[in-house]
Amino acid sequence: MQHEMKKLKMGWFCPTNGDLTAFGDPSKAIPRTMDHFMKVASNAENAGFEYILIPVGPGCWEAWTTASFISANLKKIKPLVAMKPGFVHPVMQAKMISSFCQFTGDRLYLNLIAGLSENEALAEGQLASKEARDRKMEEEVVLLKKLLTETAPPGTVGFNWMESQTSFSQGKVAMWIDGIGFSAP
């Protein structure tokens, strides 16, 4: 029995928090500018990379706005938008994902992360422990998959969002979970 080899998907990093020309040397820093990150994104697209990681963190530009800008200005590369649990309600997140897919022709990957650094989490107002953030992320992944893959009459939403009946399955999106493993909804 032969197994079909999946195509390797290669991506690049969008420096929305600044960049360096020499790792570990602050004097070689490149300031965070729209021109620089668009140059990096454009070069990544021209080099044939499939996606560009849009990071999240206290020093980064907001990921969804950045992804929208890149998608509007480039033709092929897919933003890999990093998302942390607890910042945006999952039903709203599903609407954002679906809308983005509609506007870009499904040019979107998701990178769901609970975050590794307690200091970074605190800087962003997340007071929960890493374990609690991991549990919250798991809960949101289950709900997002449900919202993005199951169909129901438009606009029907139950009061308990864990039992939501709305589906936002107008687009296709792939999810990376905490940077490890790949999960398509």
Backbone hydrogen bonds, N-H to C=O, Kabsch-Sander energy under -0.5 kcal/mol:
donor,donor_aa,acceptor,acceptor_aa,energy
10,M,8,L,-0.6
12,W,51,Y,-1.6
14,C,53,L,-2.5
16,T,14,C,-2.4
17,N,18,G,-0.5
18,G,15,P,-1.5
19,D,30,I,-2.2
21,T,28,K,-1.7
25,D,22,A,-2.0
28,K,25,D,-2.5
29,A,26,P,-1.4
30,I,19,D,-3.1
33,T,31,P,-0.8
37,F,33,T,-2.2
38,M,34,M,-2.4
39,K,35,D,-1.9
40,V,36,H,-2.4
41,A,37,F,-2.4
42,S,38,M,-2.8
43,N,39,K,-2.5
44,A,40,V,-2.4
45,E,41,A,-2.4
46,N,42,S,-2.8
47,A,43,N,-1.8
48,G,45,E,-1.6
49,F,44,A,-2.3
50,E,10,M,-2.4
51,Y,10,M,-1.2
52,I,78,K,-2.1
53,L,12,W,-3.4
54,I,80,L,-2.8
60,C,57,G,-1.7
66,T,62,E,-2.0
67,A,63,A,-2.8
68,S,64,W,-2.3
69,F,65,T,-2.2
70,I,66,T,-2.6
71,S,67,A,-2.6
72,A,68,S,-2.2
73,N,69,F,-1.3
74,L,70,I,-1.6
78,K,50,E,-2.7
80,L,52,I,-2.8
81,V,79,P,-0.8
81,V,109,Y,-2.4
82,A,54,I,-2.2
82,A,80,L,-0.5
83,M,111,N,-2.6
87,F,84,K,-1.1
93,Q,89,H,-2.8
94,A,90,P,-2.5
95,K,91,V,-1.8
96,M,92,M,-2.6
97,I,93,Q,-2.7
98,S,94,A,-2.7
99,S,95,K,-2.7
100,F,96,M,-2.6
101,C,97,I,-2.5
102,Q,98,S,-2.3
103,F,99,S,-2.6
104,T,100,F,-1.9
105,G,101,C,-1.2
106,D,101,C,-2.4
108,L,106,D,-1.6
109,Y,79,P,-2.6
110,L,174,A,-2.8
111,N,81,V,-2.8
112,L,110,L,-0.5
112,L,176,W,-3.4
113,I,83,M,-3.0
113,I,111,N,-0.6
118,E,116,L,-0.5
121,A,117,S,-2.1
122,L,118,E,-2.5
123,A,119,N,-2.2
124,E,120,E,-1.2
124,E,121,A,-0.6
125,G,122,L,-1.7
126,Q,121,A,-3.0
127,L,125,G,-0.8
133,R,129,S,-2.5
134,D,130,K,-2.4
135,R,131,E,-2.2
136,K,132,A,-2.4
137,M,133,R,-2.5
138,E,134,D,-2.4
139,E,135,R,-2.3
140,E,136,K,-2.4
141,V,137,M,-2.7
142,V,138,E,-2.2
143,L,139,E,-2.1
144,L,140,E,-3.2
145,K,141,V,-2.7
146,K,142,V,-2.0
147,L,143,L,-3.1
148,L,144,L,-2.5
149,T,145,K,-1.1
149,T,146,K,-0.6
150,E,146,K,-2.3
156,T,153,P,-1.7
157,V,155,G,-0.8
161,W,159,F,-0.8
163,E,160,N,-2.4
164,S,161,W,-1.3
168,F,147,L,-3.7
171,G,168,F,-0.6
174,A,108,L,-0.9
175,M,183,S,-2.2
176,W,110,L,-3.8
177,I,181,G,-0.9
178,D,112,L,-5.1
178,D,176,W,-0.7
180,I,177,I,-2.3
183,S,175,M,-3.0
